[in-house]
Amino acid sequence: MRNLKDLLYKVSLELVIGPTDIAVSQVHFDSRAINSGDVFIALKGTAVDGHQFIEKAVAHGAKAVILEDLPDYRSENVTYVQVNSAHEALALIGANYYDNPSKDLKLIGVTGTNGKTTTTSLLYQLFKKLGFKTGLISTVEILIDGKVVPTKHTTPDPLTINSHLASMRDAGVDYCFMEVSSHGIDQERVTGLHFVGGMFTNLTHDHLDYHNSFAEYRDVKKRFFDMLPSQAFAITNRDDKNGEFMLQNTKARKLGYALKTYTDYRAQIIENQFGGLQLKVNNQELWTKMIGEFNAYNVLAIYGCAIELGLDSTEVLEAISQLDGVSGRFQYFTTAAQRITAIVDYAHTPDALKNVLETINAIRTRNEKLITVVGCGGDRDKSKRPIMANIAASLSDQVIFTSDNPRTENPDVILADMEAGVEPIDFKKTLTVTDRKNAIKTAVQMAQENDIILIAGKGHETYQEINGVRLDFNDRLIVADLLKQLNK
């Protein structure tokens, strides 16, 4: 049991009707989960308004209701707490409910369009390798010192976040690395958390189905750095034109990393090949298994973070050289006989797709074909579809347009949107195969000795969402099986 008054600590209250010095049980924002003695928080969502379910929550036994708009009818035995923002209240109440677990470990948040998952996952690997008990909250998985917890969102709801952080605290975790999405910032999911560091990777075209403009998307990202305390550090990619903007109003210590700009953490690419990268990081040489310029940025970011957290430079570089890549991020498979290489990557934004294709083109000899399999998600930002198709067609020898996660949209409509972006000169390079498995199979059948296949968009995902239903689907397993059959 918790005291409602304690749960409301730091919450900005507009009006309170009823006592707050009362014992309550659990906190929920889903009325279906309410039991006797619980607190119900009525959230205004993009599709559903929780205020519609206040009476249902009270009928199920809610002892207190947190809301923005008071209902006409109020039960005498229920405390009603009116707030300006129920989302902010949920975040603060969630932190208070679990006794503010983020204060008891070192929490580092990573935001940006591309690279969040790779950066947080590599930091998790690095700190584990260096002997620390470590936690991870990412798109791919939530890890509590090696224990895997399933996840569906880049940034979970505040109750879930604080529940995981409490489990980490109880497990003795020293450091937690967390992806911070623009949705999570905008919906106050990280409000009330105590970050010792924040990192910015880059900002490119994405999520404009949710944010009204690129400027709004950028400004939401910036809010994360605005909330960092003076004791924290903020590391930004100085090669990204938005990097400096992120730090304008932060109280945190300002730092930068870059390949092309003079700043605190710098790197030079000495060698870039399918076997890995050779870098010079702050005048110390490093070999890493990871590939491409975008991974050079990721390596530099985690190096800077580790140094700011007080670790030894030589030990950090040695550990980085032993790190593996992240599942579904430039993960490649080869056949022994035909020497065909297939690369699976999560690239689902124009900039990410361009980076991956340019990386492959920089490494390959041009005596082989580059075949790209790519689609775009349904019920999401439609404006990037023609852009991604144009990039794929211009930077590949052959492109197969296919389904990604069509969700509730007609896949053929999505593909038509993509095809509209192809330049006339590139039409002859393109092929459309709606079924994704057949598209991957077609690419493998088309490939000849030494050819390279890029399968972009889904990466680590193990499902495909069609008509609102998630079906088992794994690009990596499918292409690995098809290549294995070529070796027989």
Buried (B, 14 or more C-beta within 10 A) or exposed (E): EBBBEBBBEBBEEEEBEBEBEBEBBBBBBEBEEBEEBBBBBBBBEEEEEBBEBBBEBBEBBBBBBBBBEBBEEBBEEBBBBBBEBBBBBBBBBBBBBBEBBBEBBBBBBBBBBBBBBBBBBBBBBBBBBBEBBBBBBBBBBBBBBEEEBEBEBBBBBBBBBBBBBBBBBEBEBBBBBBBBBBBBBBBBBBBBBBBBBBBBBBBBBBBBEBBEEBEBBBBBBBBBBBBBEEEBBBBBBBBBEBBBBBBEEBBBBBBBBBBEEEBBBBBEBEEBEBEBBBBEBBEEEBBBBBBBBBBBBBBBBBBBBBBBBEBEEEEBBEBBBEBEBBBBBBBBBBBEEBEBBBBBBBBBBBBBBBBBBBBBBEBBEEEBBBBBBBBBBBBBBBEBBBBBBBBBBBBBBBBBBBBBBBBEBEBEEBBBBBBEBBEEEBEEBBBBBBEBBEBBBBBBEBBEEBBBBBBBBBBBBBEBBBEEEBEEBBBBEBBBBBBEEBEE
